[in-house]
């Protein structure tokens, strides 16, 4: 192959904007099998981190002090991951445009940013992280600067998760039937229901 036969466009690196757009729309673009695989892997990684920090889930989005076995952590992580994913999938089963398994996989994958919150303690103080995760008010009194940084990072990651999960859900729903605002209302309702279920079950 001659040097002139190589097209410059084939060697062009993606721009920053293209990379950002790819990340933002990753839950819709990834295959079902990969979404399911990575969704479960990140749930297990988060469970191992929780076991290491001696914190356990109290609700869908909060933790409390406690030590349970690694198996118990994994079981709770999978329950929380499926808690909302299955409810999303059931609603899309009748009104969506893709398969039940596809929705579960994509909603599981959309939760993967939350695992990053569990990994933040690896680069910092384990006790300080556990205190912030279980009692932010106490953490603010003990390490205010760290707590402010953690609050900002937590907010950004939560926005990331909410964006991923909403866009993934919207991509599998019949938007023409529901309308964008209708899908958004249904999405919020499912989050609330999932949170209530997690409170009752945990």
C-alpha positions in Angstrom: 0.0 0.0 0.0 1.4 3.3 -1.0 1.8 6.2 1.4 -0.6 8.3 -0.7 -3.3 5.7 -0.5 -3.9 6.3 3.3 -6.7 8.8 3.7 -5.9 11.6 6.2 -9.4 11.2 7.6 -8.6 7.6 8.7 -5.8 8.9 10.9 -7.7 11.9 12.4 -8.1 11.8 16.1 -11.5 12.5 17.5 -12.1 16.0 18.7 -12.9 16.8 22.4 -16.5 17.5 21.4 -16.8 14.1 19.7 -15.4 12.4 22.8 -17.8 14.2 25.1 -20.8 13.3 22.9 -19.7 9.7 22.8 -19.5 9.6 26.6 -22.9 11.3 27.0 -24.6 8.9 24.7 -22.7 5.7 25.7 -25.7 3.9 27.3 -27.6 4.1 24.0 -24.7 3.1 21.8 -23.3 0.1 23.8 -24.5 -3.3 22.9 -26.9 -5.1 25.2 -24.4 -7.9 26.1 -21.7 -5.4 27.0 -24.1 -3.1 28.9 -25.2 -6.1 31.0 -21.7 -7.3 31.6 -20.2 -3.9 32.6 -23.3 -3.0 34.6 -22.9 -6.1 36.8 -19.1 -5.7 37.0 -19.5 -2.1 38.3 -22.1 -3.2 40.8 -19.7 -5.8 42.2 -16.8 -3.3 42.3 -19.0 -1.0 44.2 -20.0 -3.8 46.6 -16.3 -4.6 47.2 -15.6 -0.9 48.0 -18.5 -0.8 50.4 -17.3 -3.9 52.2 -13.8 -2.3 52.4 -15.2 1.0 53.9 -17.6 -0.8 56.3 -20.6 1.0 54.9 -23.8 -0.6 53.7 -26.7 0.7 51.5 -29.5 2.3 53.5 -31.5 3.4 50.5 -31.1 3.6 46.7 -28.8 6.6 47.1 -27.5 6.6 50.7 -25.3 4.5 53.0 -25.0 3.8 56.7 -22.3 2.4 59.0 -22.2 -1.4 59.2 -20.1 -4.4 58.3 -21.6 -7.4 56.5 -20.0 -10.1 54.4 -18.7 -9.5 50.9 -21.4 -11.8 49.6 -24.0 -9.8 51.5 -22.7 -6.6 49.9 -22.8 -8.1 46.4 -26.4 -9.3 47.0 -27.5 -5.9 48.2 -25.7 -4.1 45.3 -27.4 -6.4 42.7 -30.8 -5.9 44.4 -30.4 -2.1 44.3 -29.2 -2.2 40.7 -32.2 -4.4 39.7 -34.6 -2.4 41.9 -34.9 0.5 39.5 -33.8 -1.4 36.3 -36.6 -3.9 36.4 -39.2 -1.3 37.1 -37.9 0.7 34.1 -38.0 -2.4 32.0 -41.6 -3.4 33.1 -42.9 0.0 31.9 -41.0 -0.1 28.7 -42.2 -3.7 28.1 -45.6 -2.4 27.1 -44.8 1.1 25.9 -41.2 0.8 24.8 -39.5 -0.1 21.5 -36.8 -2.6 22.6 -36.7 -5.8 24.5 -37.1 -6.2 28.2 -33.5 -7.5 28.6 -32.1 -4.6 26.6 -33.7 -2.1 28.9 -32.5 -3.8 32.1 -28.9 -4.0 30.6 -28.9 -0.3 29.7 -30.3 0.9 33.0 -27.8 -1.2 34.9 -25.0 0.3 32.8 -26.3 3.8 33.5 -25.8 3.2 37.2 -22.0 2.6 36.7 -21.0 6.3 37.4 -22.3 5.8 41.0 -19.5 3.3 41.5 -17.0 6.1 41.0 -18.4 7.6 44.3 -17.4 4.4 46.1 -13.9 4.5 44.6 -13.1 8.0 45.7 -12.1 6.8 49.1 -9.3 4.8 47.6 -7.3 8.0 46.9 -8.1 9.6 50.2 -8.7 8.8 53.9 -10.8 5.7 54.4 -12.4 6.9 57.7 -13.0 10.4 56.3 -14.7 8.9 53.2 -16.9 6.6 55.3 -17.9 9.4 57.6 -18.9 11.6 54.6 -20.8 8.7 53.0 -22.8 8.0 56.2 -23.0 11.3 58.0 -22.1 14.4 55.9 -22.8 16.8 58.7 -20.2 15.2 61.0 -17.8 15.1 58.0 -18.3 18.9 57.5 -17.3 19.5 61.1 -14.2 17.3 60.9 -12.8 18.0 57.4 -14.7 20.9 55.9 -12.5 21.3 52.8 -12.6 17.6 51.9 -16.4 17.6 52.5 -16.9 20.5 50.1 -14.9 18.8 47.4 -16.7 15.6 48.0 -20.1 17.4 47.8 -19.3 18.9 44.5 -17.9 15.7 43.0 -20.9 13.8 44.3 -23.3 16.3 42.8 -21.5 16.0 39.4 -21.6 12.2 39.4 -25.3 12.2 40.4 -26.0 14.5 37.5 -24.0 12.2 35.2 -26.0 9.2 36.4 -29.4 10.9 36.1 -28.5 12.1 32.6 -27.3 8.7 31.5 -30.3 6.8 33.0 -32.9 9.3 31.6 -31.4 9.4 28.1 -31.1 5.6 28.1 -34.7 5.3 29.1 -35.9 7.9 26.7 -34.1 6.1 23.8 -36.1 2.8 24.4 -39.5 4.5 25.0 -42.1 5.4 22.3 -41.5 9.1 22.5 -44.1 9.8 19.8 -46.7 8.2 22.0 -45.6 9.6 25.3 -43.9 12.9 24.3 -40.7 14.0 25.9 -42.4 15.5 28.9 -44.4 12.4 29.4 -41.3 10.2 29.4 -39.6 12.6 31.8 -42.6 12.4 34.2 -42.6 8.6 34.0 -38.9 8.5 34.6 -39.2 10.6 37.7 -42.1 8.5 39.0 -40.0 5.3 38.6 -37.1 6.8 40.5 -39.4 7.7 43.3 -41.0 4.3 43.3 -37.5 2.6 43.2 -36.4 4.7 46.2 -39.5 3.8 48.2 -39.0 0.1 47.4 -35.3 0.3 48.5 -36.3 1.9 51.8 -38.9 -0.8 52.5 -36.7 -3.7 51.5 -33.5 -2.5 53.1 
